[in-house]
């Protein structure tokens, strides 16, 4: 059974940091693009950051660029999101996702519909 499990969420004050992890099991995702998405109450799911299968390419939402860093360790089948200088507007459930297609080339995809595997999410709450 393929699973993506997020961890590392929590409650933090504005200006603080958190590091999210996404651990994959059931299959390796070392050949698949992966990404982080988030969804705040009453809002649609939005992309946060995407990383290519080999880690060479990354792409960030404008709202998080310069504050968040996406990375992956294919040997551990794990992806990370380092979040610094957190703001109250970063409050959301954060999801990791993986594309089922392997060794994709071209532009990284930011639409949630492009991703086939999803975790259950981890809550991030930033207080002001």
C-alpha positions as a printed NumPy array, in Angstrom:
array([[  0.   ,   0.   ,   0.   ],
       [  1.442,   3.339,  -1.053],
       [  1.456,   5.944,   1.685],
       [  2.697,   9.479,   2.117],
       [  2.814,  10.582,   5.74 ],
       [  3.436,  14.176,   6.757],
       [  4.865,  15.181,  10.116],
       [  6.371,  18.208,  11.812],
       [  3.382,  20.519,  11.932],
       [  2.358,  22.399,  15.045],
       [  1.705,  25.741,  16.669],
       [  4.371,  28.419,  16.323],
       [  4.561,  32.163,  16.841],
       [  4.962,  34.526,  13.936],
       [  8.593,  34.699,  12.91 ],
       [  9.252,  31.151,  14.013],
       [ 10.255,  28.081,  12.049],
       [  9.014,  24.569,  11.403],
       [ 10.343,  21.691,   9.332],
       [  7.819,  19.404,   7.7  ],
       [  8.69 ,  15.904,   6.558],
       [  6.908,  13.627,   4.11 ],
       [  7.844,   9.971,   4.424],
       [  6.858,   7.625,   1.628],
       [  6.249,   3.919,   1.982],
       [  4.98 ,   1.146,  -0.25 ],
       [  7.06 ,   2.268,  -3.204],
       [  9.965,   4.527,  -3.986],
       [  9.337,   8.032,  -5.275],
       [ 12.923,   8.749,  -6.238],
       [ 11.846,   9.013,  -9.896],
       [  8.802,  11.225,  -9.294],
       [  8.258,  14.935,  -8.939],
       [  6.856,  15.802,  -5.531],
       [  5.421,  18.846,  -3.883],
       [  3.871,  20.564,  -0.916],
       [  0.412,  22.062,  -1.007],
       [ -1.697,  23.742,   1.658],
       [ -5.327,  24.443,   2.344],
       [ -6.67 ,  27.033,   4.728],
       [-10.266,  26.94 ,   6.019],
       [-12.687,  28.107,   3.36 ],
       [-10.017,  28.265,   0.686],
       [ -8.95 ,  26.054,  -2.183],
       [ -5.855,  23.894,  -1.983],
       [ -2.859,  25.794,  -3.301],
       [  0.633,  24.868,  -4.259],
       [  3.482,  25.863,  -1.987],
       [  6.599,  24.304,  -3.492],
       [  7.504,  21.633,  -6.015],
       [ 10.71 ,  19.663,  -6.472],
       [ 11.801,  17.613,  -9.454],
       [ 12.461,  13.896,  -9.13 ],
       [ 16.231,  14.402,  -8.957],
       [ 16.096,  17.539,  -6.814],
       [ 17.702,  19.701,  -9.493],
       [ 14.69 ,  21.95 ,  -9.97 ],
       [ 12.417,  23.656,  -7.487],
       [  9.591,  26.124,  -7.786],
       [  7.917,  28.181,  -5.074],
       [  4.73 ,  30.111,  -4.674],
       [  5.401,  33.833,  -4.584],
       [  3.994,  34.046,  -1.057],
       [  6.642,  31.697,   0.37 ],
       [  9.657,  32.342,  -1.843],
       [ 12.673,  33.3  ,   0.226],
       [ 11.143,  31.892,   3.426],
       [ 10.502,  28.22 ,   2.591],
       [ 12.914,  25.629,   1.219],
       [ 11.884,  22.32 ,  -0.309],
       [ 14.311,  19.419,  -0.428],
       [ 14.335,  15.661,  -0.727],
       [ 16.466,  12.705,   0.274],
       [ 15.764,   9.957,  -2.223],
       [ 17.844,   7.465,  -0.272],
       [ 15.381,   7.925,   2.615],
       [ 12.329,   8.258,   0.36 ],
       [ 11.557,  11.486,   2.216],
       [ 10.79 ,  15.073,   1.254],
       [ 11.101,  18.125,   3.466],
       [  9.817,  21.673,   3.745],
       [ 11.817,  24.062,   5.881],
       [  9.618,  26.996,   6.801],
       [ 11.222,  30.115,   8.262],
       [  9.834,  33.51 ,   9.233],
       [  6.356,  32.067,   9.433],
       [  3.386,  34.401,   9.163],
       [ -0.213,  34.01 ,  10.381],
       [ -1.318,  33.708,   6.753],
       [  0.747,  30.514,   6.484],
       [ -1.762,  28.805,   8.771],
       [ -3.207,  25.822,   6.915],
       [ -3.176,  22.067,   6.592],
       [ -0.057,  21.137,   4.633],
       [ -0.131,  18.168,   2.282],
       [  2.618,  16.38 ,   0.431],
       [  1.953,  14.904,  -2.977],
       [  3.693,  12.851,  -5.651],
       [  3.231,  12.56 ,  -9.386],
       [  2.86 ,   8.992, -10.633],
       [  4.804,   9.771, -13.821],
       [  8.525,   9.063, -13.663],
       [ 11.501,  11.02 , -14.929],
       [  9.374,  13.945, -16.079],
       [ 11.115,  16.681, -17.997],
       [  9.879,  20.177, -18.669],
       [  8.241,  22.679, -16.359],
       [  7.279,  21.658, -12.856],
       [  3.529,  21.368, -12.442],
       [  1.711,  23.383,  -9.784],
       [ -1.867,  22.206, -10.252],
       [ -3.027,  19.827,  -7.516],
       [ -4.769,  17.739, -10.181],
       [ -1.381,  16.82 , -11.648],
       [ -0.513,  14.805,  -8.539],
       [ -1.762,  11.312,  -7.878],
       [ -0.586,  10.394,  -4.393],
       [ -1.462,  12.477,  -1.345],
       [ -0.802,  12.396,   2.345],
       [ -3.446,  13.158,   4.949],
       [ -1.912,  16.465,   5.91 ],
       [ -0.365,  18.109,   8.941],
       [ -1.719,  21.236,  10.626],
       [  0.451,  24.329,  10.798],
       [ -0.847,  27.169,  12.941],
       [  1.009,  30.471,  13.195],
       [ -0.089,  32.838,  15.95 ],
       [  0.399,  36.589,  15.747]])
